[in-house]
Amino acid sequence: MLKDTISLTGMFVLLGTLNWWIPFLMLLTTLPYSFVVIRLQAATWSSLLSGSVESRKMTYFSFLALTNLYAKEIRLFNFSNFLIKNLQNHF
């Protein structure tokens, strides 16, 4: 964490020598992403704490949606709508 902070600070200083507004622009563009990641992590954590059945379902549907292991079967049996609906219900 300290190493990353030092690297980021050095990058901001070097970019700041080119134009003073570039580091601020970079910071502003990363803020929305950071808020979304924090919100998703909080939702995932609360789902994991709420019950083991829900966490297993969430893990299973995430695995199906994010890996290509079962992609052929999902397309063949038109399983994508069901998968999307369940992902939205559990997340």
Secondary structure, 3 states (H helix, E strand, C coil): CHHHHHHHHHHHHHHHHHCCCHHHHHHHHHHHHHHHHHHHHHHHHHHHHHCHHHHHHHHHHHHHHHCCCCHHHHHHCCCHHHHHHHHHHHC
